[in-house]
């Protein structure tokens, strides 16, 4: 198996032509030549066969007629008949020979009885010499009574002619086809090159870092490849943008807490006079570091979600108990802040997903709502089913968000100017967005005067699908 | 408790070692997988702390699998820089009893190790009553009494208190509460757990002269009768 494989590989290696276009054209030419040879051979064989049959038929009819003459009028009549025919034969292709019992020639245009003709039940094809010219003839011998013998035949020069014409045609066709194949090969190679070239130009530009390049669509089959590559580039571009955005964000938003922690430690090391001061500074630095860690974890989690991992943990998630639990979990906190948390579940929808992630997404929404709501307001956690979709909404009565911020709210580390001073990392909604994307859902943010609402929509699972998953 | 610590980073190892010894435990240490595996199979420990990624070909999960294949049921706490949920699942599937990701607070580690050590001691009979000091908890009728006074608790408060009593005398961190009482595996941005505990405190401690639930700074809570 292995030897075989390497052998065929070697064979491929020895093939001298490296150009796909030329090989393509060459293969095409070979197929073309072979099919032309096959067609012409068939025509040749068919035509000559047809000629043979018509000659034979003519000879047989002729002979029967002459035999009748013999029966009616004997040697004289037959001699006259043969002479008549020869006289009337303009094309000079009819051959006759009538011999007597003694071998004497009575009539006909054949010089003598050919030695090879012995049988009277088959056609002979032989070369004869007549008037100093050699030609091919088809002959049939007949025994007449009283030792007389008759040969009737046809000169088949015509068939030779056909054969010549066909052979010439074959040769010329071969030459033409070869020329066409070579010319076609060059043309095809050119086309090939052009097609590949546009892809190569784009991909090499991309390889050198210009991610904005796209392969132009021209409307032929290569568009399939071009489209796939373009889609791939689009995705790479988006991921790269994400990476760039994250690294910028990390540079900006993580440097700050890291600097803070560092400054605290340095300050303590230089200026702390008592153990208590030192400890306090260290404790604060530790909590800064914990904050940094939590940002890292959130970032990693988002990245992981965006890479599309964790689909393996998908199961049927019943939203009602999940939301009830979260309500119970957050109710005390909101109460503490003087906010009333309401729970309104109109229908128990089921979605296919990861319960932990959905919990976390909704928890982030509630965290946000509680954080940004003034006291003596209400927050509503609600869920309903509408047109094949389960919606989960958190609606608060806070100040809302300026429209230009809403667009950017799910970007990593984005924090509205007004919330800069509050605690947090600006990753909450990014994570919600990532979770929603992983589940094939959507997240909508909107102001509802007064207040702000976040609505998540997931595709609802019907009973049949639920059974399949379980 | 007798504890085995397998960790390759010497700074982290000596720090944990110091902390565990200060907390009154006897600790053996190993800096690579080979020594760790040797100690783990030849000695008897109450808890094993295993770093997941170790140099020298034998990593934490290998040690864990070897232990479990020898019917050794010593509770194992896995430490790892791999925070990935899948990694977590892999570690727990291999037989780990708990999983912590780096970086971690020592108080959290200590709390978890002590919780694991206690789990190692099997309970002879299923408990129906829990008690600490003058606080009594009947798990069958789901009633709580302190002294002679009955305390009304919500179902979730009941679970919270039950968890605290079961780990009485040990530090219980916020993350542990979040995981074990609520089964949530995320980090809330807000101090929700504190609010729940303070609500419980209002009912269990406030009306009485002594308090049972104590806050441990930078760590969590402890239920103590003194």
Interface residues (C-beta under 8 A of the other chain):
Chain A: X283 X286 X287 X289 X290 X293 X294 X297 X300 X304 X309 X310 X312 X313 X325 X328 X329 X330 X332 X333 X336 X356 X359 X360 X363 X364 X367 X368 X370 X371 X423 X424 X428
Chain B: X83 X84 X85 X86 X101 X103 X105 X156 X182 X184 X185 X186 X187 X188 X189 X190 X191 X192 X195 X196 X199 X218
